Amino acid sequence: MEARRVLVTGATGYIGGRLVPRLLERGYRVRVLVRSPAKLTDVPWADQVEVVQGDLHDRAGVAAAVRAVDIVYYLVHSMRATGDFDEEEADAARSVAEASTAAGVQRIVYLGALHPDGPLSRHLRSRVAVGRILLGSGVPTVVLQAGVVIGSGSASFEMIRQLTDVLPYMPAPRWVRNRIQPIAVRDVLHYLLAAAELPPEVSRAFDIGGPDILRYGQMMNGYALEAGLRQRPIASLPVFTPWLASQWVNLVTPIPRALAVPIIESLQYDCVMRDHDIDAVIPPPEGGLTGYRASVRLALARLHAGTVETSWQDASVSGAPSDPLPSDPEWSGHTVYTDVRERTSTATPDEVWRVIEGIGGDRGWYSFPLAWALRGWLDKLAGGVGLRRGRRHADRLQTGDALDWWRVERIERGSSLRLRAEMRVPGRAWLELGVEPDGAGSRYRQRAVFFPQGLAGRLYWLAILPFHGVIFSGMAERIVVEAERAAPARDGGVTPGEP
């Protein structure tokens, strides 16, 4: 029999990026619908899937994407905290529902949110509404309603980890006493994969969750025990509103405010499974569901090994520019500011490249760390991603990766790296780092590019101009020095001054 064709929306996200390779392992033919195919350039499975560029709000594009498809996975959620995101989510769901019905799709699988009965936050209401739209399509649909997902790189896990690591004492809202049923990401994937094989008469929403029901405070201290930390005293403060809590999370952790708001809103409620009907149609995985502390242990092992498969960082940042850097000829007639630095080096291009690709995160940016840290805090105060978002892998980057407040827009391994700024700035900014052979050594090139927006953009550039001589010049100098420091090890020699 011919393998069934699957369409995955949200393939560049946290869950979708893990689901696709597992679908391929099971023999499905996979098509992915993405707005930015460049984000898939470096993923290991990119050449095994059919990539369709499009947007869920484009009816014609969605109709083309679902053509000849048997199963549709709907894994798209808005992480915006403001605007008409709920109306936009409903419109996207209707677009997929209508196209799937017209194309004769056999099954829709949607990952929704665990929720109680009664009044809900705006984000949870939107998740419920999307599930109802898909269930009303006439196509057999399974809505899997999950709560807090625990896995390396998940936003919920990172929020727990960062809060517990940073704070010796936890001032917290009243919702730390709410009951939550977390679920391991591996178990979410188990249910998603099995849902594709259900018979057509199964069409409804199912609650899914792990074996433990905990209070949020217990989850923090469960993490502390697994991380080898002392348990944190937690004080419930009645004046700590969801809005204040999201600002607190934004400042204390790398989670930006736009992502913290929907997470915090969902934690205002007891989110536990109302029934276990899922067991009748999809049995638990062999060996049983993964407990909370075991999930934390697995996630920490992935982090320490540098093998995080996908991360919350993969999500697009609301308000950040998404268009690539215009080519130089297109700058004609536009205001553009640049800062260009070059250095020659005795290090080989490979040695310089290793430093370039390893930049950011724990290694920093090789110049004036206090200035970088201050700018990161200012960005967090403005609701941006800040500088603490870090990087997924210590030594390797790929297109679409988050790198502190940058996004990898293009990488030509061994020669050039282009980063697009996702910090809050009145304009669009890029940073290019590159290396090329130069005689027996190499030439390092660095270029910062800024397209100002209005008067504010021009004033911003002028305000930071005095710092560029220190930051960008020092950055170029130290990158070259760091590369040359590795040269004695390459040649089997010793660094001068060492015994």
C-alpha positions, 0 to 999 in steps of 0.5 A: 500500500502507498504510504499515507500523506500527512500535512504538518502545520507548525513544523518549525515550532517546538512540537511540530519540529519533533513530530515530523521526523517521527512521522518519517520514521513511521513511513508517512509521506510528509508535507509541511506548510511554512511561512519561511522555508529558510527556517528548515534549511539546516534541519536534518529531515529537510530533504525528506519532506515536501515544503510548501510556502504559505500562510494559513490565512491564504485560502487558496494556498491552504487548499493547495497544501491539503490537496491529496493529503490524508491527515492534517496536523494543526499545531499552530498557536499565537503567542501574542499578548495583544491585538486580535490574535483570537480572531486571527486564530479562528480565521486560520482554523476555518481556512484549514477546516474548509480546505480539508473538507473540500479536499476529502482529508480523512483526519485532522489532529489538533493539539489544544489546551487542557482547561476547566469548565467555566470562564477562561482567559482569552488565550485558553478561550481561543484554543477551545474555539479553534478545537470546536471549529476543526471538530465542526468541519465534518472531517474526523477530528481529534483534539488533544488537550494538554496542559504544561508540557515538560521537555528540554526547550519547552517554554513551560520547563524553561520558565520553571528552570529559570525561576528556580535557578535564579531565585533563592526565595520565590515571591509568587502569585496565588496560582502557585497553589493551583493544581496542574497535570504536566505531561512529558513532551515524549508522551504528547508525541505518543498521543499525536502519532497514535491519533493519526491511526484512529478509526473515522468514528472517533471524532472528539476532544480528549484530555491528556496528561501525565501521571502526577497532579501537582501544585505549581510550587511543587513543580518548581521544587521538584525541579530543584531536587532534580537539579541538585538545588535546595528547595525554594521557600514560596510565598503566595502574594494576593496582589501579584496579578497575572499582568504583574507576574508576566512582567516579573517572568519577563525580567527574571527569565529569558522568556519574553513578555509576549510568551509569558502572558499566555503561559501565566494566564493558563496557570490561573486555573486548576488544569487537570484531566476531567476524564481518562477517556483517551485510554479507551482509544489510545493506550499509554505508551509502553512502560507507562506515562512519564512522571514529572520528575523523570521528565525533568531529569530527561530534559536536564540530561538533554540540556547538559548533553547539548542535544535539545531537539527543538526549543521555545526559541524557535517560535517567531517573535511578535513584532520582530522583522521577518524580511531578509536583509536587502541586497546592497543595490536595493539600498539606493534611495534608502537611508541605511547606516553601517559599521564595517570592521576588518581584521587580518589574522594568522589563524586559519579560516576554519579557526576563525569560523569556529569562534564565529559559529560559537558566539553568543550564549555563555561565551558572550560577544567578545566586547564590553559585556556590561554594555551588552547586558545593559542593552539586554535589560532595556530590551526586556523592560520594553517587552523584548527577548533580551540577551538571555535567550541564549542558544540551543547548541553551544558550538553549532548554529543553523538557519532559524536558530535564536541567538540571544536577541538575534535570529540566524537568517543565513549561514554559509558554514565556514564562511559567513553568518548573518543575524537579524535583530529581534530586539526592540529597535526603531528600525531593522538591524542585522549583523554579518560575520564572515571569514575568507582566506588571506595568504597563509592566514585569514581575513575577518569581516564584520558588518552591522547594518541598520535601516532606521524607521523615522526620526526615532530610528535616526536618533537611536543610531546617533545615540549609540554611535559613540559606543560602536567604536568600543563595542564593534571594534573590540568585538572584531579584535577579540574574535581574531585573538580568540581564533589565534589562541587556538593555533598553537593547539592545532600545531601541537605547540604551546601558548607563549608564556606557558610551560 
